[in-house]
Amino acid sequence: MQTLTEAKLHLPQVTHQRSPGMPLDLDWVASVQANTSAIERRATSLGGRRSVKKEFQAAWLLKAISLIDLTTLSGDDTEGRVKRLCAKARQPVAPAMLEKLGLEGLTTGAVCVYHEMVETAVRALEGTAIPVAAVSTGFPAGLSPYRLRIAEIGESVRAGAKEIDIVISRRHVLTGNWQALYDEMREMRAECGEAHVKAILATGELATLRNVARASLVCMMAGADFIKTSTGKENVNATLPVSLTMIRCIREYQDRTGIKVGYKPAGGISKAKDALTYLALMKDELGHPWLQPDLFRFGASSLLGDIERQLEHYLTGQYSASNRHALA
């Protein structure tokens, strides 16, 4: 049997070409459909189809930590809270626990904050490879004046953000104005420069899975490096049917263009068992490359605390209180 470290590192590190986008293909967009009943049946089966136990469950949970965009997006965020969050990103699991697990150097995939906290986060993460992601373009509704949304991207990039999570205009999807969505996404991507862009679809507000699929495809054509489910502020955020729809669009896009696009489910993923389900889904549908932080992220805050509790149970046989694993 593999050791814990071998089980985790069995998933190879992958590099890939950044998505350049392509011209808008309206015929391809119009051809996209979503069989809702089949998607929901497949999603319902996921929880019981994959089960990893003991050493291998611990390895997959450590992998999940490396894929978390550790997030704080509250109106009462302070510099102190963001600094504490960054400290947690640098050391997400207690050193004594990592030593027992035979693993060093584990960090989260990124730290995600509002623009006002980008400089604070960048300073707090200095000397690490952990990128700062900034939510932008009038997050979460995306209804501020367009010129201000574009300017906000540039401000966050200049402040040091390496990733920009932008929100699309939902009305373009709901009215089928794919050209407008493409043009908007294309300009936002250009404003990001070298910073990678994650397109937030706000899937809970798009009405149908077909709309989710078509919006996913248009954003990828416009050059999105990631497509992301939600802001975390909608009534319905990441779900397995939505995730299945989006990642199959990613697979089709790669099949046709050769370009890999990343995926980020966000909102409502708070339990370790949910993270395991998503990891199994990504492995089944897209393969090992999408089990690395350059192509898969969890948008989460409380998920890390539950994973820590599960790892402690693996080591000691006992569950600790949740307040022992506070984020900030």
N, C-alpha and C positions, 0 to 999 in steps of 0.2 A: 504493500500500500504506500502511496506517496506521503511524504511529510506535508505538514500544513503549508509551509513555504513553497514547496514544489507544486502543490495543488493550485496555489494562487498564481504562481509565476508560469504555470502551464499555458496561460493565456498570453499570446505573444504581443510585444509592443509593435505597433503598426504606424507607419507614416503614409500620408496620401496627399495627392494634389488638392490644393484649395479649389473650391468650386468657382469656375469663372462665369457660370450662367450661360445662357444661350438665347437666341431670339425667341420671342413669344410664339408658340405654336398653338393657335386657337383650335385647330382640328384635333390635336392631341387632347387639349383640355376638354373639348366637347364630348370626346369619346369616353372620358373617365366616368365610371359608374361605381356604385357601392351597394353590394348585396347585404342589406342591413341584417336580415334574419340569419344568413350564413356567418356573417362577422360576429354577431352576438352569440351564436352557438359555439363558435371557436373560442371566443373570449371566456365563455362560461366554463369551458373544459380546462382552462389553463391551470387553475388553482390545484386540481387534483392530479395533473399529468406528470408533474415534475416534483420530486422530493429528494432533497439532499440532507444528509444527517451528519452529526458529530463533526469530525475534522473537516469534512468537505463543506458542510454548512458554514463553519467558521471561516473557511477560506473564501467562500463566495461573499460573505458579509464584509470581510476585509476589502475585497474587490469593490463592493458597493460603496464603501467609504471613499475610495479613491475616485469615485464618479459623482460625488455630491457637489453641487454648487451650494455651498453653505450660505444661507440667505437671511437677511433681515430687511424687511420693507414695511416698517411701521412709522406712523406719524410721530411717534415719540422716540425715534432713534436718536442716540447721542454719540459723540465721539468715543466716550468710554465704552458704550455697548459694542460699537464696531471694533474697537481695539480688542475687546475680550473675544469677540467672534473670530477675529483674525488669529488670535492666540490659539483658539480651539481648532481652526483650520490647519495651523502648523503642527499641532499635537492633538489629533482628534481622539486618540485613545491613550489612556494612562501609560506612561513608560514601563511600569512594572508589568502591566498586562501584555504589552507588545513584546517585552523580553520573554515572557512565558510562551508567547505564541511564536517566538523565533523570527520576529520581523522588525526591521528598522526603517526609518525614513518615510513612513506612511503619512500622507497629507490628504486633504480633500481636493477635489478637482478645481475649485475656484471659490471665491467669495463674491456674493452678489449683493449690491447695495444701490440705493438711490444716488443720483449725481452728486448731491451735496456731501456725501460721505466717501467719494472716490479717493480724494487725496489722502484722507485719513487711513483708508484701507491700504492704499499703495505704500504709505510709509510704514504701516504695521507689518506688511508682508515683505519688506525689503530684505534681500538676501535669500529669498526662496524663489521657486519656480511657479508659485501659485498665482494665477492671473486674477485680476479684479474684473468682474463683470458689472456693468452699469445698466439698469433698466432705463429706457429712454423713450423719446417720441410721445410725450404726454401720457406715460404709463399711469394708471392701467387702461383708461378709456380710449386714449389716442384721439382726443377731440380738441386739443389745443390747436391754435393756428399752425398751418403747415410749415411756414418759414421758421417758426419757433421750434417745431419738432426736429427739423433738419439741423438747426443751430445747436440744439441740445446734444445731438450726437457728437458734433465737433467739439463742444465744450468737454464732454466726458473723455473723448480720445486725448485731448490736450492735457487733461488732468491725470492721465495715466492708465485709463481703462484699456485692457487688451481685448475685451469682448463687450459687445453691445447687444442687449436684449431689446429689440424694438417691437412695438405693437402695430399691427396692421389696421387699416380702416375697415372695420367689419362691414360697413355699408357697401363697399365694392363687391364683397362676396355675396351679400344678400340680394343685390341687384344684378349680379352676373356681369359686372363691369370689370372684366379680367384685364383689359388693357390698362385701366387706371390702377389696378392693384400692381400689375407688373411695373409700370412706370414709377410708382411710389417706392416699391421695394428696390428697384434698380438705383434710384437716387439715394436712398438711405444706405444701400450697400456701398456706393461710391463715397459717401461722406465718411464712412467708417475707415476708409483707407486700409491700413494693415490690420486693424482690429477685426476680429471675426464677428460676424453678425448672426444672431439667433432671431428668427422671425416668429413672434408669438401670434398664434392664430386666434386665441380666445375661443376655442372650439365649442365651449358651452353656449356661445352666443351665435353660432353659425347655422343652427336649425337642423341640418341633415348631415349624415356621413358623406353624402355625395359632395356637398359644399366643402366639407373638411378635406376630402380627397383633391378636389379641384384647386382649392386655395393652397394646399401643400405643393402641388405640382407647379403652380404659377410662381410661388415664392422660390422654389428651387430653380426654375428657369431664369429668374431674376438675379440669382447668385447668392441666395442664402446659404451660409455655411452649416447652419442647423435650422430645423423647424421644431417649434416648441408648442406644446398644447395650450398653455394657459398662463395668465398672469398670477393665478392663485387668488384673485379677488372676485372671480365669477361665482355664481351659485353652483355650477358644475365645472369641475376642473379636469384633471387627467383621469381617464377611464380606460379600461382595457379595450373596448370596442374602438374608441377613438385612436388609441395607440396602434392597434392592429391596422386600421385604415391608413394611418400616416406612414408606418414603416413599410407597408406594402407599396406605397407610392415611392418611398425612397428606393426600394428594391427595383421597381420598374424604371425609375430614373437612372439608376446605375446600369441596368441592363441595356438601356438605349444609348446612354452617353458615356459610360465608363467612369463617371464621376460619383464619388461617395459623398453623401450629405449626412450630417449628424442628426441625432434625435434627442429631445429633452422633454420628458414628461414632468409637469410641475403642478403642484397643488393637490393636497389630499393624500400624498404618499408619506405616511408617518410610521408605518410598522415594518419591521425587518422582514416579515413574511411577504409583504407586498413587494419589497425590493427584490427578493428572490424570484418572485413570479415575473417581474419585469425583466430580470436578467435572463431567465429561461426563455422568455418570449423573444428577446433580442437574439440570443444564440440560435434558436430554432429558425427564425425568419430571416436573419441577416448574417449570422455567422460570427466568428471570433473577432474580426476587426471592429465590430460595434460593441465590444466589451472593453474598450479603452476610452479614456477621457477625451481624446480628440474627436470621437464620434458618438459618445453617449454620456449624458449627464442626468442626474436627478436634481430637479429644483426643489429643495427641501430645507426645513429647519429642524423640526422635531425628529425626523428619521434617524439622525445620528445618535440621539440619546437612546432610542430603542435598540439600535444595533449594539451599542455599548453594553446594554443590559443583557442581551443575548450572548455576547462574547464572554461576559463575566460568568454567566450561567454555565457556559461551556467549560470554563476553567475551574469553577468552584462548586458547581452543582446547585448554586443558590442565585436567586434574582435579587438584585439590589434595588433600593428605592429610586424612583425616577429623579428625585432632586439631587442625587449624587452625580448626575451627568448633565448638569445645566450647561447651556450653550453660552450664555453671556450674563 
